C-alpha cells in the first residue's frame, strides 16, 4: 500500500483539479459582456423570431448550421442573454471532459485520464470556450466521441472475425454531424480517416467512402448555401495568409493549449521517461529490438500516431486550404482538435510515470500533483476576471446621458466594406451595439473608410454638427472591435473635418472602457463655439436597426447612399 501511496495522491489531486475546473465552468457567466462573435450568435438565435427568420439569419454566415440549431432550441428554454447562451457552452465543455474520462477507460489508467482531463480544464482554450457562446464546446464533445471510437477501431483491427459495424456506423454519424458544426471539424474527420486508413487496410475502402461523402456534402453546402446566401465575403476577411501569420497562430495555439505550468507538467513526464530509459531500463529481449517491437511501443504505437497525426494533418490541411482556397487558418480553428492533445497527455503520463522505478514514480507523481492543482486552480480563479469586449460597459456609460435617449449614436465599423455584402453590416452591427442599450438610443453604422472619404449622410452630418456645437447628446462616435485608441483618434479628427468643424478638436474627448479588451467612445465636452450653431434639434436619421428580416439575395438590405 505504501508503494502505491504516491499513485493515490496523484489520482486524488488530478481528480480534485478536474472537479475545480468543471465547477468553475459555471462560475461568472455574466462577468464579461458578450464579445462580437457572441453577439452574432445571439442575433441569429434571438428569442422571439420566427423559424423562417432564424433560417434566413443562419445562411448569412460562413459557418455551418448545427450549433445554431442547438443554440436556438436551447435559447427558447433558457434565454438568449449571457447566462442562457454561455450555460450551453459550459454544459457541453463539461460533458466533453466527462466523456473523455469515461470513454477512454479501456486505453488509459484512471490517473492518466484524470491527468489529461485536468490539463484540458487548465488550458486557456477550454477555459475560454467553456463560456464562449460559439460552437467550439460542441466540437469538443463530438471530437471526444470520435476519438473513443477511433481507439476502439485501432484496438480491434488485428482481431480476425471482429465486427466493426457499430463503430463504423457511429463514426459515420458523428462525422456527418460534426462536419456541419465547424468546417475544421470536417478537417479533423478527414485526418482521423487518414490515420485509420493507414493502420486498418481492410477498412480503407469504407473509410475512403466516408471521406468522399464528407467532402461532397460540405462542398455542396459551400457551393449552394454559403456562396449564394452568405452576406460575408468568402475571400476577404481579417485572416491573413503569410508566413508570419501562420507562425503567430501556431504560437498562440501552443499558448492556449498549454500554460507554462502545464508545460512544466509535461516536462516532468518527459523527464521521468528519459530517466527511466537512461538509468533504470533493463536489457530488452532481442525480439523487442525488431521493427515490429519498436513500432508497438510509445511513442511509435498506433494510438500515439492518432493523437499526434490528427492535429498535424489538420494543421497541414488548414494551411493548404488557406493557400489554395481562401484564408481560414487561425489558432482557434486548429484547436478544434484539442481532445487529441488531451489524449496525448494521458498517453504520455501512462508511458512515463506508472511503470517507472519507485524513486522516479514517486517524485513524478508528487510533483505532478502539485503542478496540476496549481494549474487548474490558477486558471479557474480567472473566472472573476473580464475577458471580452466592453459592449455592455460602454452602453451603460452612454446611458448615463439622458439627453441621448431616443437619439442616434454613430458607431464606427473599423472593418473594410469589402468584408461584407452591401447593406449587411449596417443592419448587423446596429443590432450588436444596440443589444445593451435596451432601446435607449439608436446606433447608426458608418465605416471608418467612409469617414476618411467624407461619405457621411447629410442627416448624420447635421446631427454631429449640432453636438459638436455643444447641443443635445454629446456622443460623437462609438467603436469597439478591431480598432485601436490611436486609430479612433485619427478617425475622430477626420470626422470633424468631414462635418465642417475642423477647429473643434479641443472639445473632443475619448472615453476608454475595458472588459478585458478596450472599447472607445468619442464625445464632445463643452461648447464648440458659435461656428454654425443651430437653435433647433435636427431630425434623427432613420434607424438602421432591424430585428428582421435578415438580408438575403432575395430580401436585399437597403444600401446607405
C-alpha positions in Angstrom: 0.0 0.0 0.0 2.8 2.4 0.9 4.4 1.8 -2.5 1.2 3.0 -4.2 0.5 5.9 -2.0 2.0 8.4 -4.5 -0.3 7.0 -7.1 -3.3 7.5 -4.9 -2.2 11.1 -4.2 -1.9 11.7 -7.9 -5.4 10.3 -8.6 -6.8 12.4 -5.8 -5.0 15.5 -6.9 -5.9 15.2 -10.6 -9.5 14.4 -9.7 -9.8 17.4 -7.4 -8.2 19.6 -10.2 -10.8 18.3 -12.7 -13.7 18.9 -10.3 -12.5 22.5 -9.7 -12.2 23.2 -13.4 -15.6 21.7 -14.2 -17.4 23.5 -11.4 -15.6 26.7 -12.5 -17.1 26.4 -15.9 -20.4 27.7 -14.4 -18.9 30.5 -12.3 -19.0 34.0 -13.6 -21.2 33.5 -16.6 -22.2 37.2 -16.6 -18.8 38.7 -15.6 -17.9 39.6 -19.2 -20.0 41.3 -21.8 -20.8 39.4 -24.9 -18.0 40.0 -27.5 -18.8 40.5 -31.1 -18.9 36.8 -32.1 -21.2 36.0 -29.2 -23.4 39.0 -30.2 -23.6 37.4 -33.7 -24.8 34.1 -32.1 -27.4 36.0 -30.0 -28.6 37.8 -33.1 -29.0 34.5 -35.1 -30.9 32.7 -32.3 -32.8 35.7 -30.9 -35.7 34.6 -28.8 -39.0 35.7 -30.5 -38.1 35.5 -34.1 -39.9 33.0 -36.4 -38.4 29.8 -37.7 -38.2 31.3 -41.2 -36.3 34.3 -39.9 -34.0 32.0 -37.9 -33.1 30.1 -41.1 -32.6 33.3 -43.0 -30.1 34.5 -40.4 -28.2 31.2 -40.3 -27.5 31.3 -44.0 -26.0 34.8 -43.9 -23.0 33.3 -42.0 -20.0 31.4 -43.4 -20.2 28.7 -40.8 -22.4 25.5 -41.0 -25.7 25.4 -39.1 -25.7 22.6 -36.5 -24.5 24.6 -33.5 -27.0 27.4 -34.3 -29.9 24.9 -34.4 -28.9 23.5 -31.0 -28.4 27.0 -29.5 -31.8 28.2 -31.0 -33.6 25.4 -29.3 -31.7 25.9 -26.0 -32.4 29.7 -26.1 -36.2 29.1 -26.3 -35.9 27.4 -22.9 -33.2 29.4 -21.1 -33.0 32.7 -22.9 -30.5 34.4 -25.2 -28.6 36.5 -22.6 -25.1 35.8 -21.3 -26.3 33.1 -18.8 -28.6 31.5 -21.3 -26.2 31.1 -24.2 -23.0 30.6 -22.2 -24.5 27.9 -20.0 -25.0 25.8 -23.1 -21.3 26.1 -23.8 -20.4 25.3 -20.2 -22.6 22.2 -20.2 -21.0 20.9 -23.5 -17.5 21.7 -22.3 -18.1 19.8 -19.1 -19.7 16.9 -20.9 -16.7 16.7 -23.2 -14.3 16.2 -20.2 -16.6 13.7 -18.5 -17.0 11.8 -21.8 -13.2 11.7 -22.2 -12.7 10.3 -18.7 -15.4 7.6 -19.2 -14.9 6.5 -22.8 -11.1 6.1 -22.7 -11.0 3.9 -19.6 -10.1 0.9 -21.7 -7.0 2.6 -23.0 -5.6 4.8 -20.2 -5.3 4.3 -16.4 -7.5 6.4 -14.2 -4.6 8.6 -13.2 -3.8 9.2 -16.9 -7.3 10.0 -17.8 -7.7 12.5 -14.9 -4.2 14.0 -15.8 -5.3 14.6 -19.4 -8.7 15.9 -18.3 -7.1 18.2 -15.7 -4.6 19.7 -18.2 -7.6 20.3 -20.5 -9.6 22.2 -17.9 -6.4 24.1 -17.0 -5.8 25.2 -20.6 -6.9 28.7 -21.6 -8.6 27.4 -24.7 -11.0 25.1 -22.8 -11.4 27.7 -20.1 -12.5 30.4 -22.5 -14.6 28.2 -24.9 -16.5 26.8 -21.9 -18.1 30.3 -21.5 -18.0 31.4 -25.2 -21.3 31.3 -26.9 -19.9 29.7 -30.1 -19.7 26.1 -31.3 -16.3 25.0 -30.0 -17.6 23.2 -26.9 -20.0 21.2 -29.1 -16.9 20.4 -31.3 -15.1 19.1 -28.2 -18.0 16.7 -27.4 -18.0 15.3 -31.0 -14.2 15.2 -31.1 -14.0 13.1 -27.9 -16.7 10.7 -29.2 -14.8 10.3 -32.5 -11.6 9.8 -30.5 -13.1 7.0 -28.4 -14.5 5.2 -31.4 -11.2 5.6 -33.3 -9.3 4.0 -30.4 -11.8 1.1 -30.4 -11.3 0.6 -34.2 -7.5 0.6 -33.7 -7.8 -1.9 -30.9 -10.0 -4.3 -32.9 -8.0 -4.0 -36.2 -5.8 -7.1 -35.5 -8.6 -9.4 -34.2 -9.9 -11.6 -37.0 -13.6 -12.0 -37.2 -14.3 -9.0 -35.0 -17.2 -6.9 -36.3 -16.7 -3.2 -36.6 -20.1 -2.3 -37.9 -21.2 -0.4 -34.7 -18.0 1.6 -34.6 -18.1 2.4 -38.3 -21.8 3.4 -38.1 -21.3 5.6 -35.1 -18.2 7.2 -36.6 -20.1 7.9 -39.8 -22.9 9.6 -38.0 -20.6 11.7 -35.8 -18.5 12.8 -38.7 -21.5 13.8 -40.8 -22.9 15.9 -37.9 -19.5 17.3 -36.9 -18.7 18.4 -40.4 -21.8 20.8 -40.2 -20.8 22.1 -36.7 -17.5 23.6 -37.9 -15.6 23.1 -41.2 -12.4 22.5 -39.2 -14.2 19.6 -37.5 -14.6 18.2 -41.0 -10.8 18.6 -41.4 -10.5 16.7 -38.2 -12.8 13.9 -39.5 -10.6 13.6 -42.6 -7.5 13.5 -40.5 -9.0 10.6 -38.4 -9.9 8.7 -41.6 -6.4 9.1 -42.9 -4.8 7.8 -39.8 -7.3 4.9 -39.5 -6.7 4.1 -43.2 -3.0 3.8 -42.6 -3.4 1.3 -39.7 -6.6 -0.5 -40.9 -6.0 -1.7 -44.5 -9.1 -3.9 -44.5 -11.3 -0.9 -43.8 -9.7 1.5 -46.3 -12.5 1.3 -48.8 -15.2 2.1 -46.3 -13.1 4.9 -44.8 -12.5 6.4 -48.3 -16.3 6.4 -48.9 -16.7 8.2 -45.6 -14.2 10.8 -46.8 -15.9 11.2 -50.1 -19.3 11.7 -48.5 -18.0 14.4 -46.1 -16.2 16.3 -48.9 -19.2 16.1 -51.2 -21.8 17.1 -48.6 -19.8 20.1 -47.2 -18.8 21.1 -50.8 -22.4 21.2 -51.8 -23.3 23.3 -48.7 -20.5 25.8 -49.5 -21.5 26.0 -53.2 -25.2 26.3 -52.9 -25.7 27.9 -49.5 -22.6 29.9 -48.4 -21.5 31.2 -51.8 -25.1 32.1 -52.7 -26.6 33.3 -49.5 -23.8 34.3 -47.1 -23.6 38.0 -46.5 -19.9 37.8 -45.6 -17.1 37.8 -48.2 -15.7 34.3 -48.6 -12.4 35.5 -49.9 -11.6 38.7 -48.0 -11.6 38.9 -44.2 -9.4 39.5 -41.1 -7.5 36.3 -41.6 -4.1 36.6 -43.4 -2.2 34.0 -45.4 1.5 34.6 -45.0 4.4 33.0 -43.0 4.3 35.4 -40.1 0.6 34.9 -39.7 0.9 31.1 -39.6 3.8 31.3 -37.1 1.8 33.7 -34.9 -1.3 31.4 -35.0 0.8 28.3 -34.1 2.5 30.2 -31.2 -0.9 31.3 -30.0 -2.3 27.7 -30.3 0.5 26.4 -28.2 -0.1 29.0 -25.5 -3.8 28.4 -25.5 -3.3 24.7 -25.3 -0.7 24.6 -22.5 0.1 27.2 -20.0 3.6 27.4 -18.6 2.5 25.3 -15.7 1.1 22.7 -18.0 4.3 22.7 -20.0 6.1 22.1 -16.7 3.9 19.1 -16.0 4.6 17.6 -19.5 8.3 18.3 -18.9 8.1 16.3 -15.7 6.6 13.4 -17.6 9.3 13.5 -20.3 12.0 13.7 -17.7 10.5 10.7 -15.9 10.5 8.8 -19.2 14.1 9.8 -20.1 15.3 9.0 -16.6 13.6 5.6 -16.7 15.2 4.8 -20.1 18.7 6.1 -19.1 19.1 4.7 -15.6 16.6 2.0 -14.9 16.0 0.3 -18.3 16.6 -3.4 -18.1 18.1 -5.3 -21.0 15.3 -5.9 -23.5 14.6 -9.2 -25.2 16.1 -9.5 -28.6 12.7 -9.7 -30.3 11.8 -6.3 -28.9 14.5 -4.7 -30.9 12.8 -5.7 -34.1 10.9 -3.2 -36.2 7.6 -4.6 -35.1 8.6 -4.4 -31.4 9.7 -0.8 -31.7 6.6 0.3 -33.6 4.4 -1.2 -30.9 5.9 0.9 -28.1 5.4 4.6 -27.2 5.9 6.9 -29.0 5.7 4.7 -32.1 2.4 2.9 -31.4 -0.8 3.4 -33.4 -2.5 5.3 -30.5 0.2 7.9 -30.3 0.2 8.2 -34.1 -3.6 9.0 -33.9 -3.1 11.6 -31.1 -0.3 13.4 -32.9 -1.3 12.7 -36.5 -4.7 14.2 -36.4 -3.5 17.7 -35.2 -0.6 17.6 -37.7 -2.9 16.7 -40.6 -5.4 19.4 -39.6 -2.6 21.9 -39.4 -1.4 20.9 -42.9 -4.9 20.9 -44.3 -5.8 24.3 -42.8 -2.7 25.9 -44.2 -3.2 24.2 -47.6 -6.8 25.3 -47.9 -5.8 28.9 -46.8 -3.3 29.0 -49.6 -5.4 27.3 -52.3 -9.0 28.4 -51.5 -9.3 31.3 -49.1 -7.5 32.4 -45.8 -9.1 30.4 -42.9 -6.3 29.3 -40.6 -6.5 30.5 -37.0 -5.4 29.3 -33.7 -8.9 28.5 -32.5 -9.8 26.7 -35.7 -6.7 24.5 -35.3 -7.6 23.8 -31.7 -10.9 22.2 -32.7 -8.8 19.0 -32.4 -7.9 19.7 -28.8 -9.3 16.4 -27.5 -6.5 14.6 -29.3 -4.0 16.7 -27.3 -5.8 15.7 -24.1 -5.4 12.1 -25.1 -1.7 12.6 -25.9 -1.2 14.0 -22.4 -2.8 10.9 -20.9 -0.7 8.6 -23.1 2.5 10.4 -22.0 1.6 10.0 -18.4 0.9 6.3 -18.7 4.1 5.8 -20.7 6.4 7.7 -18.3 5.2 7.5 -14.7 3.3 4.3 -13.5 5.9 1.9 -14.9 8.9 3.9 -13.6 11.1 2.7 -10.8 9.8 3.7 -7.4 12.0 6.8 -6.8 11.2 8.3 -10.2 7.5 7.4 -10.0 7.1 8.9 -6.5 8.9 12.1 -7.4 7.0 12.5 -10.6 3.6 11.8 -9.1 4.1 14.2 -6.2 5.4 16.9 -8.4 2.6 16.4 -11.0 0.0 16.5 -8.2 1.2 19.9 -7.1 1.7 21.4 -10.6 -1.7 20.2 -11.9 -3.6 21.5 -8.9 -1.7 24.8 -9.3 -2.5 25.0 -13.0 -6.2 24.4 -12.7 -6.9 26.5 -9.6 -4.9 29.4 -11.0 -6.9 29.3 -14.3 -10.3 28.9 -12.5 -9.7 31.9 -10.3 -9.6 33.9 -13.6 -13.4 33.3 -13.9 -13.9 36.5 -11.9 -11.8 38.5 -14.4 -13.4 40.0 -17.6 -12.0 38.7 -20.8 -14.1 40.2 -23.6 -15.0 43.5 -25.4 -16.8 46.2 -23.4 -20.1 46.4 -25.3 -22.1 46.3 -22.1 -19.8 48.7 -20.2 -19.8 51.3 -23.0 -23.5 51.1 -23.5 -24.0 51.6 -19.7 -21.8 54.7 -19.9 -23.7 56.1 -22.8 -27.0 55.6 -20.9 -25.8 57.9 -18.2 -26.5 60.8 -20.6 -30.3 61.4 -20.5 -30.1 63.8 -23.5 -29.1 60.8 -25.7 -32.4 59.0 -25.1 -34.0 58.1 -28.4 -31.2 59.8 -30.3 -28.9 58.2 -32.9 -25.4 57.2 -31.9 -22.8 56.9 -34.6 -21.0 53.6 -34.5 -17.8 53.3 -36.5 -17.1 49.9 -38.1 -13.4 49.7 -38.5 -13.7 46.7 -40.8 -13.5 47.2 -44.6 -16.7 47.3 -46.6 -15.2 44.5 -48.8 -15.7 42.0 -45.9 -19.5 42.2 -46.2 -22.2 42.1 -48.9 -23.9 45.5 -49.4 -26.1 46.6 -46.5 -25.4 43.7 -44.2 -23.0 45.3 -41.8 -25.3 48.3 -41.4 -28.1 46.0 -40.1 -25.9 43.6 -38.2 -23.7 46.0 -36.3 -26.5 48.3 -35.4 -28.1 45.3 -33.7 -24.8 44.4 -32.0 -24.3 47.8 -30.5 -28.0 48.2 -29.6 -28.0 44.9 -27.6 -27.0 46.5 -24.3 -28.6 49.9 -24.9 -32.1 48.4 -24.3 -33.8 50.7 -26.8 -32.2 53.8 -25.0 -30.6 55.1 -28.2 -30.3 54.0 -31.9 -26.8 53.1 -33.2 -26.1 54.2 -36.8 -23.3 52.4 -38.6 -20.7 54.1 -40.7 -17.5 52.5 -42.0 -14.2 54.1 -41.0 -13.1 54.2 -44.6 -16.2 56.3 -45.3 -15.2 58.9 -42.7 -11.8 59.3 -44.4 -13.6 59.6 -47.7 -16.0 62.2 -46.2 -19.0 60.0 -47.2 -21.4 60.9 -44.3 -25.1 61.4 -44.9 -26.5 64.9 -44.6 -28.7 63.9 -41.7 -25.8 62.4 -39.7 -23.6 65.4 -40.6 -26.3 67.8 -39.3 -26.7 65.8 -36.1 -22.9 65.7 -35.4 -22.5 69.4 -36.1 -25.3 70.1 -33.6 -23.5 68.0 -30.9 -20.0 69.5 -31.6 -21.6 72.9 -31.2 -22.5 72.0 -27.6 -26.1 70.9 -28.0 -28.0 67.8 -27.1 -26.4 64.4 -26.8 -22.6 64.7 -26.5 -21.8 61.3 -28.0 -20.0 61.6 -31.4 -18.8 58.1 -32.2 -18.6 54.7 -30.6 -16.3 51.8 -31.7 -15.0 48.6 -30.1 -14.0 45.8 -32.4 -10.7 45.7 -34.3 -9.7 49.3 -33.7 -7.0 50.9 -31.5 -7.2 54.1 -29.5 -4.8 55.8 -32.0 -6.9 54.7 -35.0 -10.1 56.0 -33.4 -8.4 59.3 -32.5 -7.4 59.7 -36.1 -10.9 58.8 -37.3 -12.3 61.4 -34.9 -10.1 64.2 -36.2 -11.1 63.3 -39.8 -14.7 63.2 -38.7 -14.5 66.8 -37.6 -13.2 67.8 -41.0 -15.9 65.7 -42.7 -18.7 67.6 -40.8 -17.1 71.0 -41.4 -15.9 71.5 -37.9 -12.1 71.1 -38.3 -11.2 73.5 -35.5 -13.3 71.7 -32.8 -10.7 69.2 -31.8 -10.1 70.9 -28.4 -13.6 69.8 -27.2 -13.5 66.2 -28.4 -12.7 63.7 -25.7 -12.3 59.9 -25.7 -13.7 57.6 -23.0 -11.8 54.3 -22.8 -13.7 51.4 -21.3 -12.5 47.9 -20.5 -13.9 44.4 -20.2 -10.6 42.6 -20.8 -10.2 44.4 -24.1 -10.7 48.1 -24.6 -13.6 50.0 -26.3 -13.9 53.6 -27.1 -16.5 56.4 -27.1 -15.8 59.9 -28.6 -17.8 62.7 -27.1 -17.9 66.5 -27.1 -17.1 68.3 -23.9 -18.4 71.8 -23.5 -19.4 74.1 -26.3 -17.8 74.3 -29.8 -18.5 78.0 -30.0 -20.8 79.8 -32.3 -19.4 78.3 -35.6 -22.5 77.2 -37.4 -24.5 77.0 -34.2 -28.1 75.8 -34.5 -31.1 76.6 -32.3 -33.2 73.5 -33.2 -33.0 69.8 -32.6 -32.2 68.3 -36.1 -34.3 65.4 -37.2 -32.9 61.9 -36.5 -31.7 59.7 -39.3 -33.9 56.6 -39.9 -32.8 53.8 -37.6 -30.8 51.1 -39.3 -31.6 48.6 -36.5 -33.9 45.8 -37.6 -34.7 42.5 -35.8 -35.8 41.0 -39.1 -35.9 40.1 -41.8 -32.3 39.2 -42.3 -30.8 40.4 -45.6 -30.6 37.7 -48.3 -30.1 37.8 -52.1 -33.9 37.8 -52.3 -34.5 40.3 -49.5 -31.8 42.9 -50.0 -31.0 45.3 -47.3 -31.1 49.0 -48.2 -27.7 50.3 -49.1 -26.8 53.6 -47.5 -26.0 56.3 -50.0 
